[in-house]
Amino acid sequence: MAHPPNKSHGRISIAASAAPRDLMSGVSRLQGAWLARVITLFPDVFPGVLGASLTGKALSDGLWRLETTDLRLFGDGKHRNVDDTPAGGGAGMVLRADVMGKAIRHVQQNADHPLVFLSPRGKPFDQAMAQRFAAAPGLTLISGRFEGLDQRVIDHFEIEEVSLGDFVMTGGEIAAQAVIDATVRLLPGVIGNSASLEEESFSNGLLEHPQYTRPAVWEDREIPSVLTSGNHQEVSRWRQEEAERLTRDRRPDLWKARSED
Ligand SMILES: C[S@@+](CC[C@H](N)C(=O)[O-])C[C@H]1O[C@@H](n2cnc3c(N)ncnc32)[C@H](O)[C@@H]1O
């Protein structure tokens, strides 16, 4: 094998100048940290955007871990084939059950980690799902390519299919990064101010109210005066009304679900 099937990202690097106590606390955080595993034909695109900003800092601080597994290394024969033509004919190629099965058995040693195949056919990903994944010790994601994955693997391992939305991408890697991003930001310590999580879209069944910041006037447009009034009760009321207005106008599905609760 050219390189090991699993590749870890963002482990804490041990600098010679670090004091022993710093290293101890860093390592213990890393060991128990939430673990994202991704089976993919393109391990090099990770951590990708997850390596930037808050998720990137949390990764290098050991608040969560990321392991990619190269599906190609479980491929068949000299050319490490991972796909074959669809049974029954038709366009494209399908990821083979035997190859993916080996990769899953290699990776999924923890039965308490949800096992997810990213697929446009799956249940739409939402905030409640991100909360469920964040509450588990980790998550294993299978990134598809070509026409998808042999159904027998999905059935055999009882894999949950999750979709990023009603559109078709070339592969599951972007979807995997989106799911991991939305989940990791819910882990304790990743977002400095946890109050911002409580107020944002979907946390209370509503879209978030509009946001403004300086300058006070831009292109003749002013910040709504209530937001600069200093009256916190009025600000809260305005935000709630705006959140409700936006949700009613843009997401009648959310609005209906909220009124049925
Ligand atoms: C070209 S797509 C396959 C589409 C499949 N033939 C279909 O019609 O449902 C290749 C891979 O990209 C990923 N993918 C594409 N769109 C996606 C979406 N909306 N959500 C999650 N994953 C997606 C999946 O892993 C999928 O197996």
PDBQT file of the ligand as one rigid body, heavy atoms in Angstrom, charges set to zero:
ROOT
HETATM    1  C1  LIG A 301     -23.489  11.772  -9.256  1.00  0.00    +0.000 C 
HETATM    2  S1  LIG A 301     -23.989  11.419  -7.634  1.00  0.00    +0.000 S 
HETATM    3  C2  LIG A 301     -25.026  10.014  -7.854  1.00  0.00    +0.000 C 
HETATM    4  C3  LIG A 301     -26.447  10.377  -8.074  1.00  0.00    +0.000 C 
HETATM    5  C4  LIG A 301     -27.369   9.160  -8.160  1.00  0.00    +0.000 C 
HETATM    6  N1  LIG A 301     -27.172   8.467  -9.386  1.00  0.00    +0.000 N 
HETATM    7  C5  LIG A 301     -28.811   9.619  -8.050  1.00  0.00    +0.000 C 
HETATM    8  O1  LIG A 301     -29.410   9.921  -9.062  1.00  0.00    +0.000 OA
HETATM    9  O2  LIG A 301     -29.331   9.686  -6.911  1.00  0.00    +0.000 OA
HETATM   10  C6  LIG A 301     -22.523  10.754  -6.933  1.00  0.00    +0.000 C 
HETATM   11  C7  LIG A 301     -22.429  10.859  -5.429  1.00  0.00    +0.000 C 
HETATM   12  O3  LIG A 301     -22.429  12.208  -5.040  1.00  0.00    +0.000 OA
HETATM   13  C8  LIG A 301     -22.976  12.340  -3.742  1.00  0.00    +0.000 C 
HETATM   14  N2  LIG A 301     -24.069  13.328  -3.801  1.00  0.00    +0.000 N 
HETATM   15  C9  LIG A 301     -24.534  13.943  -4.902  1.00  0.00    +0.000 A 
HETATM   16  N3  LIG A 301     -25.534  14.780  -4.609  1.00  0.00    +0.000 NA
HETATM   17  C10 LIG A 301     -25.706  14.718  -3.277  1.00  0.00    +0.000 A 
HETATM   18  C11 LIG A 301     -26.607  15.340  -2.357  1.00  0.00    +0.000 A 
HETATM   19  N4  LIG A 301     -27.540  16.199  -2.782  1.00  0.00    +0.000 N 
HETATM   20  N5  LIG A 301     -26.503  15.027  -1.055  1.00  0.00    +0.000 NA
HETATM   21  C12 LIG A 301     -25.575  14.152  -0.620  1.00  0.00    +0.000 A 
HETATM   22  N6  LIG A 301     -24.705  13.525  -1.434  1.00  0.00    +0.000 NA
HETATM   23  C13 LIG A 301     -24.768  13.794  -2.742  1.00  0.00    +0.000 A 
HETATM   24  C14 LIG A 301     -23.463  10.977  -3.326  1.00  0.00    +0.000 C 
HETATM   25  O4  LIG A 301     -22.493  10.392  -2.460  1.00  0.00    +0.000 OA
HETATM   26  C15 LIG A 301     -23.555  10.239  -4.644  1.00  0.00    +0.000 C 
HETATM   27  O5  LIG A 301     -23.410   8.852  -4.489  1.00  0.00    +0.000 OA
ENDROOT
TORSDOF 0
